[in-house]
Amino acid sequence: MITKTDRRKLKRVLKNSYISEVLAELSENKVFNKKGNPFSVGYISNVFNGIKEDFRIQEAILEVYKKRKLKKKKLFFLYISI
């Protein structure tokens, strides 16, 4: 479960536009709900806010977080080197 402190840390990097990337990450890994459909935006948001618990979605959120953090780091070092 994503705790309040985890959520704050994730929010600093992800801001508000993370759900589309999480959906892409889930579909890339072929993770769907029990009906075989992609997870809804509301459900992903509820998992992020700690209302619901789904390990697969939490993993996808963390993967998007890692990718964004790495991208930020690369841009920072690129900016420094100029």
Secondary structure, DSSP 8 states (H G I E B T S, - for coil): ---HHHHHHHHHHHTT--HHHHHHHHHHTT---TTSS---HHHHHHHHTTSS--HHHHHHHHHHHHHHHHHHHHHHHHHHH-
